Amino acid sequence: MARKKYTTEQIIQMLRKAEIMVSQGKMIDEICRELSIHPQTYYRWRREYGGLELDQAKKFKDMEKENARLKRLVADLSLD
């Protein structure tokens, strides 16, 4: 099965829909089936993006990328 790649915006929208469905009394398994995602994916997304607004999530991802780049620079310099 091909792996789908969702954007940050799509993930946050799906989490908001899931929150609404949970408040309506639906079970997580039903919600995940409707959103076409695995429950493990839902819980991972909720842990990573839960409570974040769209602009906060974008800043978070940008900072993660910058941190990874800086770590690579430090590793390269330490090898010299």
C-alpha positions, 0 to 999 in steps of 0.5 A: 500500500502506498504511503500518503504524505499529508501536509501540516495544514491537512493534519491539523484540519483532520485533528480538528475534525476528529476532536469534533467527532469525539465530542459527538461521542464517536469512538476513535476507531470510527473516526480513523476509519472515516478519515482514512488513517490508522489509529496509531497515526492519529495518536502520533499526530495528536501527540505532535500537533495537538493543540497547535494552531496552523502558524505555530505548527509551521514555526515548529517544523521550520525550527526542527529543520533548522535544528537538524541542519545545525546538528549536521554542521556541528557533526561535520566540524567535529570530524575535522 
